[in-house]
């Protein structure tokens, strides 16, 4: 015998089937069949959807994707990611600037890290989340930019070359003077130049050279170098000895370039700085026999 159970509202349950079948009408008169409805709330007021995912009925999201919790506090769903379009500029010997496009979401701070590929020097700077630029200063100039190269030396001139420093240079100030003391000369060189010719120098003289880049803020870090001019007298080349004897041998050479007035030949034993003799020859001589040797 089957039994039918009626609720106070006129709805009925079949006692034999009530474990599987439950017809429910809510206060608005809407009908939910337990077998068909896919979302339900348990006794704790928690909501379970058809996939078995749990949602607390007290917390919910509105149509804009914003989250409201049980206390009425509002939380937005923010996109997260990294800042983009990093650009550097304003480079000087000791600083440069960096700017970027802000990262999405609510950014508290940015940490800017830097590292020198030459010296390995590193650093970090923190800026507020609403700032999208930073100036990294107090940096050490790279030695790569601080060296001068001296070339094409003659009796009276030499060329000085350099690698331009980072940033815009208004002009360079070049200073040089003899190492042993003497007048210092200062030249102004174009800011786009990477070399210049030093003129009116003294023969066979070593000079200290200093180059300073100048911009709107003043002088930058100095570059330094040393150069030596050539002697006005060019030495003979390809000096050879031949015809060795017990007390003599022959010496010959290629003539020296330029206008030669004569040659002076001095000779002494190896390891002994006492000259055994000196011969003076004419400008067209290029060989002589050294005699009466020990």
C-alpha positions in Angstrom: 0.0 0.0 0.0 1.4 3.4 -0.9 1.0 6.5 1.2 0.6 10.1 0.0 1.7 12.9 2.3 0.2 16.3 1.8 1.9 19.5 3.1 0.1 22.3 4.7 0.0 24.2 1.4 -1.7 21.4 -0.5 1.5 20.1 -2.0 2.1 16.4 -1.7 5.0 13.9 -1.3 4.9 10.3 -2.3 6.3 8.5 0.7 7.8 5.8 -1.4 9.5 8.3 -3.7 10.2 11.2 -1.5 13.9 10.5 -1.4 14.2 11.1 -5.1 11.3 13.5 -5.8 10.5 16.8 -4.2 8.3 19.4 -5.8 8.8 22.8 -4.3 6.9 26.1 -4.8 8.6 29.2 -3.4 6.9 32.3 -2.0 6.5 33.8 -5.5 4.7 30.7 -6.8 7.7 29.5 -8.8 8.0 25.8 -9.1 11.4 24.0 -8.7 11.7 20.3 -9.2 14.5 18.8 -7.1 15.3 16.6 -10.0 15.6 19.4 -12.4 16.8 22.5 -10.6 20.6 22.7 -10.8 21.4 25.3 -8.1 20.5 25.0 -4.5 21.3 26.3 -1.0 22.2 24.0 2.0 21.1 24.5 5.6 24.0 26.8 6.2 22.8 29.2 3.5 25.7 28.2 1.3 25.1 27.9 -2.4 26.2 25.0 -4.6 25.9 25.1 -8.4 25.6 22.3 -10.8 29.3 21.8 -11.1 29.7 21.3 -7.4 31.3 24.6 -6.9 30.6 26.3 -3.6 29.5 29.9 -3.3 28.6 31.5 0.0 25.2 33.0 -0.4 26.3 36.0 1.6 29.0 36.8 -0.9 28.2 37.6 -4.5 29.4 39.3 -7.7 27.3 41.8 -9.6 26.9 42.1 -13.4 30.0 44.4 -13.6 32.2 41.7 -12.1 32.6 43.5 -8.8 32.6 41.5 -5.6 30.5 42.4 -2.5 31.1 40.4 0.6 28.8 39.8 3.6 29.9 43.0 5.3 29.0 45.1 2.4 32.6 45.8 1.5 33.3 46.3 -2.2 36.1 44.6 -4.0 37.0 45.1 -7.7 38.6 42.4 -9.8 41.8 44.1 -11.1 43.9 43.0 -14.0 47.5 42.4 -13.1 50.7 42.6 -15.2 54.1 44.2 -15.8 54.8 47.8 -16.9 55.5 48.2 -20.6 57.4 50.3 -23.0 60.5 51.0 -20.9 62.5 53.9 -22.4 65.8 55.4 -21.1 67.2 58.8 -21.9 68.8 61.9 -20.4 72.1 60.0 -20.2 75.1 61.7 -18.6 78.4 60.4 -17.1 76.7 59.8 -13.8 73.0 59.5 -14.4 70.2 58.5 -16.8 66.4 58.6 -16.7 63.9 55.8 -17.2 60.1 56.0 -18.1 57.5 53.4 -18.7 53.8 52.8 -19.3 52.0 52.0 -16.0 51.2 48.4 -15.2 47.5 47.5 -15.0 45.8 47.3 -11.6 46.3 49.0 -8.3 50.1 49.5 -8.2 51.6 50.4 -4.8 55.2 51.0 -5.8 57.7 50.3 -8.6 61.2 49.0 -8.0 63.7 50.0 -10.7 66.8 47.8 -10.9 69.9 48.6 -12.9 73.2 46.9 -13.7 76.3 48.2 -15.6 77.4 45.7 -18.3 80.9 47.1 -18.1 81.7 47.3 -14.4 79.0 45.1 -13.0 77.8 47.9 -10.7 74.2 47.4 -9.6 71.5 49.5 -7.9 67.8 49.9 -7.1 65.4 52.7 -6.7 61.8 52.6 -5.5 59.1 55.1 -6.7 55.4 55.4 -5.9 52.8 53.5 -7.9 51.4 56.6 -9.5 54.8 57.6 -10.9 56.0 56.3 -14.3 59.5 57.7 -14.4 62.7 57.8 -12.4 66.2 59.4 -12.5 69.0 57.0 -11.6 71.9 59.2 -10.4 75.1 58.9 -8.5 76.4 56.4 -11.0 80.1 55.7 -11.7 81.4 56.8 -15.2 82.4 53.8 -17.3 86.2 53.6 -17.8 85.3 52.7 -21.4 84.6 56.4 -22.0 87.5 57.8 -20.0 90.4 56.7 -22.2 92.3 58.8 -24.7 94.1 57.3 -27.7 97.2 59.0 -29.1 98.3 58.3 -32.7 100.0 59.7 -35.8 102.8 61.3 -33.8 105.3 63.5 -35.7 108.0 65.9 -34.6 105.4 68.7 -34.1 102.0 67.1 -34.0 100.0 64.2 -32.6 96.3 63.1 -32.9 94.1 62.5 -29.9 91.0 60.3 -30.2 88.2 59.3 -27.7 84.9 57.6 -27.4 82.1 60.1 -26.8 80.5 59.9 -23.4 76.7 59.2 -23.1 74.5 62.2 -23.4 74.7 65.5 -25.3 78.1 67.3 -25.1 78.1 71.1 -25.9 81.9 71.1 -26.5 85.2 69.6 -25.2 88.0 71.4 -23.4 91.4 69.9 -24.3 94.4 70.8 -22.2 98.0 69.6 -22.7 101.5 70.5 -21.4 105.0 69.0 -21.3 105.5 66.4 -18.6 108.7 68.1 -17.4 107.0 71.4 -17.0 106.1 74.2 -19.4 103.2 76.2 -20.7 99.7 74.6 -20.7 97.7 75.0 -23.8 93.8 74.9 -23.8 91.7 74.2 -26.9 88.0 74.2 -27.4 86.8 71.3 -29.6 83.3 70.7 -31.1 80.9 68.5 -29.1 80.4 66.2 -32.1 84.1 65.6 -32.6 85.8 62.3 -31.6 89.4 63.4 -32.3 91.5 66.4 -32.8 95.1 67.3 -33.9 97.5 68.8 -31.4 99.8 71.2 -33.3 103.0 73.3 -32.6 104.5 70.8 -30.2 108.1 70.4 -29.3 110.1 67.5 -30.8 111.0 64.5 -28.6 108.7 65.7 -25.8 106.2 63.8 -23.7 102.9 65.6 -23.1 100.1 65.0 -20.5 96.7 65.4 -22.2 93.4 66.1 -20.5 90.0 66.1 -22.2 86.8 67.4 -20.4 83.3 67.2 -21.9 81.2 70.3 -21.2 77.4 70.4 -21.1 74.8 72.8 -19.8 75.6 71.8 -16.2 79.3 72.3 -16.5 82.4 70.1 -16.9 82.1 66.3 -16.9 84.6 63.6 -15.9 88.1 64.1 -17.3 89.8 61.7 -19.7 93.5 61.6 -19.6 96.4 60.3 -21.7 100.0 60.7 -22.6 101.8 61.2 -25.9 105.3 61.8 -27.1 106.4 63.6 -30.3 109.1 62.2 -32.5 112.7 63.2 -32.8 113.5 65.5 -35.8 116.3 63.1 -36.7 115.1 59.8 -38.1 117.3 56.9 -37.3 118.9 54.7 -40.0 117.2 51.4 -40.6 118.2 47.8 -41.1 121.5 48.0 -39.2 123.6 44.9 -40.0 127.0 43.5 -39.1 129.1 41.3 -41.4 132.7 40.1 -42.1 133.6 39.3 -38.6 137.3 39.0 -37.8 139.3 38.5 -34.6 139.6 42.3 -34.1 137.1 43.8 -36.5 133.7 43.5 -38.3 131.7 45.6 -40.8 128.6 47.6 -40.0 126.1 48.7 -42.7 122.7 50.4 -42.8 120.0 51.9 -45.0 120.2 55.7 -45.2 118.0 57.7 -42.8 115.2 59.6 -44.5 115.3 63.4 -44.8 118.3 65.7 -45.1 121.2 64.0 -43.4 124.4 66.0 -42.6 126.4 63.0 -41.4 126.5 59.9 -39.2 128.2 59.3 -35.9 129.0 55.6 -35.0 129.8 54.7 -31.4 130.6 51.1 -30.2 131.3 49.3 -26.9 131.3 45.7 -25.6 128.0 44.2 -24.5 127.4 44.9 -20.8 130.1 47.5 -20.8 129.0 51.1 -21.1 132.5 52.4 -21.8 132.8 53.5 -25.4 135.7 51.9 -27.3 135.5 54.5 -30.0 133.5 56.9 -32.1 133.5 57.4 -35.9 132.1 60.4 -37.8 131.0 59.7 -41.3 129.6 61.7 -44.2 126.0 62.0 -45.2 126.4 59.5 -48.1 128.2 56.8 -46.2 126.2 53.8 -45.2 129.0 51.3 -44.2 132.1 51.2 -42.0 134.6 48.7 -40.7 135.2 48.8 -36.9 138.8 47.9 -36.2 141.1 47.3 -33.2 138.4 45.6 -31.2 139.1 43.4 -28.2 
